[in-house]
Amino acid sequence: MCETYLHDARVEASFSVDQSYHNRAIDYILLDPARLLQVLINLLTNAIKFTRDSRKRHITILLGASLKQPSSGLGKVSYIRRRESRAEQPSGEWGTGKEVFLQFDVSDTG
């Protein structure tokens, strides 16, 4: 879906994995893939809109990971603090591994 938008707008995109992800030695992550995909599509389509009229047309997506909730992102993003009243997830439903915070940094030339 996004590949068509990228092609039509003549925008190049690249994806890379930050060392922070590799340092965690993550084998797999249990998550809601539909929700993550929707967020990434929204970020990418917004970046395409702002980049399509630029002289240089490039979008970069960077994936990082942290075992602690980060206070800022890989770029210049700040995070909202987690609510203390958050109910814990049932351990069996989401596995027994460590909680991991994924970070996606989407930057464009627009």
Protein Blocks (a to p, Z undefined) as FASTA:
>chain_A
ZZmmmmmnopacdddddfklmmnopabdcddfklmmmmmmmmmmmmmmmmmmpmbdcddd
dddddfbdcfbdfklcccddddfklccddfklnojadcdddddddddfZZ
